């Protein structure tokens, strides 16, 4: 197999940049929405400070629907919503919408799980000292569960990288689009291998950074 380095050198950097653009923006929206959603799921659950089975049940139902849909189906199903938000259903910017919608419920559940691991005694102590709900959330819940939240975010980002490759196969751009349009459709195995190698490198870097941050933030 001869490697077409000219084609790879021309197309791979752009495709990598598009993938990082998609994953980066989707990660921001995932944290901004998924973190508060995970906190609310925990706070409204049985025994939580805002225990409300109706609110928790509705939110849990919506989150479970979002987690149960295969991403490729989700991406197609919300094309009208994507067009409403971005103005188009094609390209890296458009792919951010389904990527975020797919990752938010996944990350929210991971946040909820991390919060459940906190010693209830620490929460009770904060209540006795007269802490407000805001202080309990920021200084006890989020702070104590930060290593778990970082680990959950690392898992979510890696899932987003995988999702972005699927998004690329149906017009989202990035490494997935390059692998399909050049590697698969034109039988350029070298391009396919190059995109896989880049994706593996990105995933490994994300995992290493996530593991280091989780260890540094572990106060236990």
Secondary structure, DSSP 8 states (H G I E B T S, - for coil): ----HHHHHHHHHHHHHHHHHHHHHHHHHHHHHHHHHHHHHHHTSTTSTT--HHHHHHHHHHHHHHHHS-HHHHHHHTHHHHHHHHS-SSSHHHHHHHHHHHHHHHHHHHHHHHHHTS-HHHHHHHHHTT--HHHIIIIIIIHHHHHHHHHHHHHHHHHHHHHHHHHIIIII-HHHHHIIIIIITT--HHHHHHHHHHHHHHHHHHHHHHHHHHHHT---
